[in-house]
Amino acid sequence: MKNSKNFHEYLINKSSMSKNIKLILSAILISAFAFNCSSDDDNASGEMTTTETDFSGTYAQQDQMGRPAVNTVFVGAASKNTFNVTTPSNQGAVFQSMFQTNLEALSPAFANPGDRNALMQTSAEFTGLLATDVLNLSLDGETTFFNPVSGALLTGRNLTDDVITVELLLIFGGEDFTENPQLSNDNVDANDKPFSASFPYLASAW
């Protein structure tokens, strides 16, 4: 019993010592962190200082997506890297024919010569627009990916615009958006959380 009692007291003392060591180490780390932050942020007069970002060096572009999903759908895997580093002003000449081939193979709305979409564009005209992968913006009109009331289309983008459904309508919906209804809607009509009413207007993280 005596040995058992002594062993029990030893465990208690060891546990207390371990807790003390942890507290001491925590205090040292916190002190070091506070000291380092103070040294980085304050100058000799105690005033806050700022550090400018260094943009020197060589940077390489890795990806681009002016319109969501366009690069993903119409650029073949073997051409992804080339497309991603091609300036938009050169994309049409290089990639339009690939886009047209993929569009006509993908969409029954462009199965026949002369078929057009709601922009009244043939497959060649539409893919010429898509291959230059930028987000168009009207400087003197409505800013929207699509407004069914006003008819404004691809003149910008609002956070609330249902971009993927609009793209599906342009690809599959034909001249009046009524063709292939089973393919022309992603059926995602709202965010998981509402947008904020103040800047930057995005939904809060969850």
Buried (B, 14 or more C-beta within 10 A) or exposed (E): EEEEEEEEEEEEEEEEEEEEEEEEEEEEEEEEEEEEEEEEEEEEEEEEEEEEEEEEEEEEEEEBEBBEBBBEEBBEEEBEEEBBEBEEEEBBEEBBBBBBBBBBEBBEBBEEEEBBBBEEBBBBBBBBBBBBBEEBEEEEEBBBBBBEEEEBBBBBBBEEBBBBBBBBBBBBBBBEBEBBEEBBBBEEEEEEEEBEEEEEEEEEEE
